[in-house]
Amino acid sequence: MKATREEYNACMRPFITGSGKTKEERKQGFCIGAKVCSGKAKTEEEAAQLCAATLPKWARQALPQEDDNLSCDARMVRSKEIIEKVTLGLKTGDIAEMTPLYAKLYSDILKCRPPEVGELAGMIADELKRLSNRTYLKAESKDMQHKLEALGELL
């Protein structure tokens, strides 16, 4: 049976109240609360796992609809290839059409690497998304190339 709005709000209250939390902690608490209070997760641990593996809306929309069953090793090989393509795109000034590539990179890393590597991939993918929508400076390109290189070393 579906909870009423009042029941849902009462359930969410402990997850969203409290001072001294960082933006990321508040965001994580809201996600966990929403999963538990909506019944999508039975425990907070299960909800935390669901929340950790969430792509942002732009990445979900950019991902090809195919559902590949690649192993983590194959995903990391593909990720390194994507890093090379995006790095070349940054050098040539042509990353506007690469959104599906770095969405796939982000998705693969989230599925196969520890959360901290996934967070780094997410920050880089978000930054690439912002850069792809405008003309960027040579220094920004160099900075992104260094970040991609560092990410590639973690794979």
C-alpha positions in Angstrom: 0.0 0.0 0.0 1.3 3.4 -0.9 2.1 5.8 1.9 0.2 9.1 2.1 2.1 12.4 1.7 2.0 13.0 5.4 3.5 9.5 6.2 6.2 10.0 3.6 7.1 13.5 5.0 7.2 12.1 8.5 9.5 9.3 7.3 11.8 11.7 5.5 12.2 14.1 8.4 15.1 12.4 10.1 17.0 12.1 6.8 16.8 15.8 5.9 17.1 17.5 9.3 20.3 18.4 11.1 22.8 21.1 10.9 26.5 20.9 10.2 26.1 18.6 7.2 27.9 19.3 3.9 26.0 19.7 0.7 27.0 16.1 -0.4 25.9 14.7 3.0 22.5 16.4 2.7 22.1 15.2 -0.9 23.1 11.6 0.1 20.7 11.7 3.1 17.8 12.9 1.0 18.5 10.1 -1.6 18.7 7.4 1.1 15.5 8.7 2.8 13.6 8.8 -0.5 14.6 5.2 -1.2 13.6 4.0 2.2 10.4 6.0 2.6 9.2 5.1 -0.9 9.8 1.4 -0.2 12.4 1.0 -3.0 14.9 -0.1 -0.4 14.2 -2.0 2.8 17.3 -0.8 4.7 19.4 2.3 4.8 22.4 0.2 3.6 20.5 -1.0 0.5 19.4 2.6 -0.1 22.9 3.8 0.1 24.0 1.3 -2.5 21.2 2.4 -4.8 22.1 6.1 -4.3 25.8 5.5 -4.9 25.2 4.0 -8.3 23.1 6.9 -9.6 24.0 8.8 -12.8 22.9 12.4 -13.2 20.0 13.1 -15.5 22.2 14.4 -18.4 24.3 11.2 -18.3 21.2 8.9 -18.2 19.7 10.7 -21.2 23.0 10.6 -23.1 23.7 6.9 -22.6 22.9 4.6 -25.5 19.9 2.4 -24.8 21.9 -0.8 -25.2 22.4 -2.8 -22.0 25.8 -4.4 -22.4 26.9 -7.2 -20.2 30.6 -6.4 -20.4 33.0 -7.6 -17.6 34.7 -4.9 -15.5 38.0 -5.6 -17.3 36.3 -4.9 -20.7 34.6 -1.8 -19.3 38.0 -0.5 -18.1 39.5 -1.1 -21.5 36.6 0.8 -23.1 37.0 3.6 -20.5 40.7 4.0 -21.4 39.8 4.2 -25.1 37.1 6.9 -24.3 39.7 8.9 -22.3 42.0 8.8 -25.3 39.1 10.0 -27.6 38.0 12.8 -25.3 41.6 13.9 -24.7 42.1 14.2 -28.5 38.7 16.0 -28.8 39.9 18.5 -26.1 43.2 19.1 -28.1 41.3 19.7 -31.3 38.5 21.7 -29.8 35.9 19.1 -30.7 34.1 17.7 -27.7 30.6 19.1 -28.4 29.3 15.7 -29.7 31.1 13.5 -27.2 28.5 13.6 -24.4 27.5 9.9 -24.9 31.2 9.0 -24.6 31.8 10.6 -21.2 28.4 9.4 -20.0 29.4 5.9 -20.8 32.8 6.5 -19.2 31.1 7.7 -16.0 28.6 4.7 -16.0 31.3 2.1 -16.5 33.5 3.5 -13.7 30.5 3.7 -11.3 29.8 0.0 -12.0 33.3 -1.2 -11.6 35.4 1.0 -9.4 35.3 2.1 -5.8 33.0 5.1 -5.0 35.8 7.6 -4.7 36.9 6.8 -8.2 33.3 7.1 -9.4 33.0 10.5 -7.7 36.1 11.7 -9.5 34.8 10.4 -12.8 31.5 12.2 -12.1 33.2 15.5 -11.4 35.3 15.2 -14.6 32.2 14.1 -16.7 30.2 17.1 -15.3 33.0 19.4 -16.1 33.3 18.0 -19.6 29.6 18.4 -20.1 29.9 22.1 -19.1 32.9 22.6 -21.4 31.2 21.0 -24.4 28.4 23.6 -24.3 30.8 26.6 -24.8 34.1 27.7 -26.2 36.8 26.9 -23.7 40.2 28.3 -23.1 43.5 26.4 -23.9 44.3 26.4 -20.1 40.9 24.7 -19.4 41.7 22.1 -22.0 45.1 21.4 -20.5 43.6 21.1 -17.0 40.9 18.7 -18.3 43.6 16.6 -20.1 45.5 16.3 -16.8 42.4 15.3 -14.9 41.6 12.6 -17.6 45.2 11.4 -17.4 44.9 11.0 -13.6 41.6 9.2 -13.9 43.1 6.9 -16.5 45.9 6.0 -14.1 43.3 5.0 -11.5 41.7 2.5 -13.9 
